[in-house]
Amino acid sequence: QARQLLKILLTERPRPVSSDRLIEILWPNSTPEAAATTLRSAINALRNVLEPERPNRAPSRYIITQAPGYAFHLHPDIWLDVEVFEKELESARHAENPEQRYRHLESAVALYHDDYLISDPYADWVQNERERLQELYFNALLQLAELQAANGDFVAAIASCRQILARDEVRENAYQALMRYQAESGDSAAALLTFERCRNVLSEELGADPSPLTQLLHQRILNGEIEPPLSPLGHAQRSLGGEPVGLGHSRGRAPGSDPLVPQRTLLPVVDNHFLEIFVGREAEVALLEDRLTRALHGHGDVVVLAGEAGVGKTRLAYPILQQATAADATVLSITCRPLEQQLPFAPLADLLGRYLHSLPESALQTLPAASLAQLAQIIPSLQDRLPGLPQPSLDGIIGADENRQRLIDGVVGFLTALARLRPLVLFVDDLHWADYDTLAVLGRLIQRVGDVALLVMLAYRTDDLAENEDLSTLLRDLRRHQEHKLVQVERLRPHHVRDVVHLLLRPYQARAGVELADALFAATQGNALFVTEAVRDLLERQSAHEAPPTGDGKPDDANLQLPLRRNRRVQEVILERIQRLPAAAQELLQLAAVLGRDFSLDLLETIAPADPVESLQVLLERKFLVERPDGRIDFSHQIVRQVAYDSINALQRRRLHLRIAQALESLHHAEDQPREMAFHYSQAGRSARQPFAYYSVLAGERLLRTLGFRQAIVHFDDALAVLESQPGSPPDLIRRALLGRGLAYESLLDPDGVSDTYWRLQTWAAAQGDRRLVLTTHSRFTSMLTLLGRQRESNQLLAELVEALAQTEGSAVQSQVMADLLARRRLIYQGDRPELDTTSGALPGETPGETWTLYTPPPPAVPDPVQDLLQVLEPVYAVLPLFDYGWTLLVQGQLGEATHCLNAVVDLASETAQPSFASTAYHQLAVTARILGDLEQSQALNDRSVAINREVSGAAGELASMWPRISSAFLSIQANRLDEAERRLRRVVTFLDGRNAFHNYRHSANIGLGLVALARGQLTQAQALLETAGADSVNLYPYTHIRALLGLARIAHLRGDAAACAQLLRRALRFAGRRSLLEEYIETVLEIVHIQPPGAPTAELIRSVLSYVESIGLDASITVLRHALAESDRRSIPLKQPQDRP
């Protein structure tokens, strides 16, 4: 007891501790005289240990006698971490500047390795001091995080907050700080997820809601009121702790100072020939000018321009963008394209990529690093220019939606940061072709425009709205919240058309303009594009001398006759204009149409069959094509491109697509544009199937990186349809397509897609003799099956793995663990089917249906299973089978071997960045503690498991924490904390609502709810829940399945149905005994002892399992079973004859 004595004196230093209190703590059951003697002996022994050279009877320097007992004297030659910890905190409180305060706090935090005297977790005398020091530690971390965030080091600040929550998951002020720093770092999606975790934890653990302060912070983040500070990227600064901060240091701009980012303007493509001609739209222009003025003065706004194709939406926006340019605003405009509608974030990636490319290095360094890090996912070139960018964290293999939300927040944060640097006008044209993710960014950006200098203008075709349901949803939301001004762009009126004709034909001194304008309006009904194309058609005809000019060289008024009839379409006029082009120009226009988007002159020169200079000049003069400010060539209108494309016959299209694809390859652009390459090769005929498959795989892999999982699956399926049908296809391409498909389905949590893909990949890898791929597939597939609650199905996968290993490594299986694991799992997951009952394990004279099954001990475990697996598998692949083996050993009662395996899993999973398996291993170690009878240790390990998963956002962490959460609820039931258990189980059921898989989880949670109802006396409700969950003989978890059978047996007993009760108890015995499920069998036997069903050979059942637990030294179970045996002997039932165990 000397060690405990020292701990008590240290804890109370410098105060003396009375002898009576020391005796009460250390020797409560001794007589006063004996305890006093023992105390004096312990004090003397302690003094001798601390001061071995102290003369006999000399006073001690450390343990002094002081009334009313003894005290610890902190001599100068003793270094005590607790003392130094508190001195550092005191120095921090009196520090003269933030740098000194930071250093002292950092030193104090570094000293706190674990809670005070954690080796005595349940000692009452240490609790107050432990909680006091823990409180100091938490406050120090919060202060340190505040200093780190103030210095722009949000990564460190967030880590400090997480350190608090790892030790105390209900500390609300740590959640508040974490939310704030995540939002300020540009990751408001993570901040919102943190709030959800906070709400769930408080509800589950305390039955409480977040405080009003936390809810207010949550609302501010939702409103976009907390945003990243502007930060000089890579600036050579030092943090408060003396280390480089690098990214994230906050630096604002004083009013009137030089802007940090130079002005840039990216305007839409319009026809410069008619740029000065702008008629009508006076009211619309006035409204847009008013909204622009408001935005320039810091009151953001949103305007939506809606109208039919060609009505003039882009032309209406253009003068507003010119005015914004003149006002020194940043102007960004982008046009969505049909070819990119399935590409996530495609228009924004193009726009922001061009904008960032135009900025100098110094300007890039002023932008928020957290947002740039997210943008780098869709703009890979950013990492090349800014190699110091932090890598955004991706939350596990199935954190897809969370990662997408963070990327959306990153784009929104970047745009709002630009608007704070300089007023920003964002124009998005042809929004009806926007992808889902671009619309999500715009929807979130619109929520934040109110307090920044930002004008968002959106334009879409009303006649194409029905084909984009996501856009319809966005517009409905805008109308509901009244967050925008809708401008319905109407057709030109007759007098507007007269003005257009007058301005266009003024060079010809036309006298017949009114008649021509009226005819033009009658033919076009005022559609601006139609009017423009019709006038161009007229001028081209006159230019081609289809009517002779007058003597002054100008067209005669009489010859200005519009060759249009009523009910013609603008496409017909455009087609006639195309047909009047020279043959070479027609061919070049068709080639441009097949390209499908704007293009460079380099590409044009490569794909053109002849020198394109003259043809390009013709197309530019006649306004089929226009030149953008960046030198690229585009169509004057998408309708013109579509008409040109439709004018090409099928064979010609095929050849042009092939020519373009080959040209892109020759220019080394193919790898950067895999989706375009795949599209062109898909249209190039059967001879191009292999390159189509290759670029489809590349396109799918690119989409995985930008979170376009469903689109990626389409590309992988396209590739596999070709590769698997053509002999000699490259194996590496098939492997990549299947792996990518599997990853996409994992991210979408699609169990059918995951199963289909990995069975195909497993079969293909085995046929190829690719042992590494077999192992990779097994690891990924089995991890998904585990998350999906489909453990039994993994047996088939494990069997194929063993077979593949045998085929690739020789005639014998190289891993004994693999073979033993397969045999054990097949036994455990063979299903619970009473109709297949036999007399195996029965007592003499028993018949099927009346069997009281004896316990079957498990076979010996493989010696040194960790080494066995690591000889066959790399550590990253060994984690999962080692966990499986540890789990099977655990449920079969081989606790020592199981603990060895599970501890190794924790270490390997941590080393190989697989936190989900570390968490699950902790959960199973908690089960081990429960079997050993240490419920408090079990709860602590289980909480550690849940804590790890809470560090993983969203569905990934939620799924991996299902079993720990369910297990914790069952412990709460045993402790009669029914409300707490019900809250945890309801959360599981709520999370699984609407998900078709996860049967094991759902059944187990409903079994727990059934047991809660049973404990409350609600027998009908309990029976319904237990019977429904237990009816699935395949998708079951052994422990909860046994609990369901025992619960039903208890209900039958309470209702006086002895036959049904006995039948259910026999069924539970049979299920547990034949599978060697130790904990489940013991619980069933104890229930039999409690109920005493007629005819049950209780003593023999107890002895069948007692002999085994005695052989493995399971002390807690030995005590319980011996007590049960003694109870049974008092009410023993004679056995018919001795019976050997099977």
Buried (B, 14 or more C-beta within 10 A) or exposed (E): BBEBBBBBBBBBBEEBBEBBBBBEBBBEEBEEEEBBEBBEEBBBEBBBEBBEEBEEEEEBBBBBEBEEBBBBBBEEEEEEEBBEBBEBBEBBEEBEEEBBBBBBBBBBBEBBEEBBBEEBEEBEBBBEBBEEBBEBBBBBBBBBBBBBBBBBBBBBBBBBBBBBBBBEBBBBBBBBBBBBBBBBBBBBBBBBBBBEBBBBBBBBBEEEEBBEEBEEBBEBBBEBEBBBBBBBBBBEEEBBBEEBBBBBBBEEBEEEEEEBBEEBBBBBBBBEBBEEBBBBBEEBBEBBEEBBBBBBEBBBBBBBBBBBBBBBBBBBBBBBBBBBBEBEBBBBBBBBBBBBBBBBBBBBBBBBBBBBEEBEEEBBBBBBBBBBBBBBBBBBEBBEBBEEBBEBBBBBBBBBBBBBBBBBBBBBBBBBBBBBBBBBBBBBBBBBBBBBBBBBBBBBBBBBBBBBBBBBBBBBBBEBBEEBEBBEEBBEBBEEEEBBBEBEBBBBEBEBBBBBBBBBBEEBEBEBBEBBBBBBBBBBEBBBBBBBBBBBBBBBBBEEEEBEEEEEEEBBBEBBBBEBEEEBEBBEBBBBBBEBBEEBBBBBBBBBBBBBBBBBEEBBBBBBEEEBEEBBEBBBEBBBBBBEEEEBBBBBBBBBBBBBBEBBEEEBBBBBBBBBBBBBBEBEBBEEBBBBBBBBBBBBBEEBBBBBBBBBBBBBBBBBEBBBBBBBBBBBEBBBBBBBEEEEBEBEBBBBBBBBBBBBBBBBBBBEBBBBBBBBBBBBBBEEEBBEBBBBBBBBBBBBBBBBBBBBBBBEBBBBBBBBBBEBEEEEBBBBBBBBBBEBBBBBBBEBEBEEBEBBBBBEEBEEEBBBBBBBBBEEBBEBBBEBBBEBBBBBBBBBBBBBBBBBBBBBBBBEBBBBBBBBBBBBBBEBEBBBBBBBBBBBBBBBBBBBBBBEBBBBBBBBBBBBBBBBBBBBBBBBBBBBBBBBBBBBBEEEBBEBBBBBBBBBBEBBEEBEBBBBBBBBBBBBBBBBBBBEEBBEBBBBBBBBBBEBEBBBBBBBBBBBBBBBBBBBBEEEBBEBBBBBBBBBBBBBBBBBBBBBBBBBBBBBBEBEBEEBBBBBBBBBBBEBBBEBEBEEBBEBBBEBBEBBEEEEEEEEEEBEBB
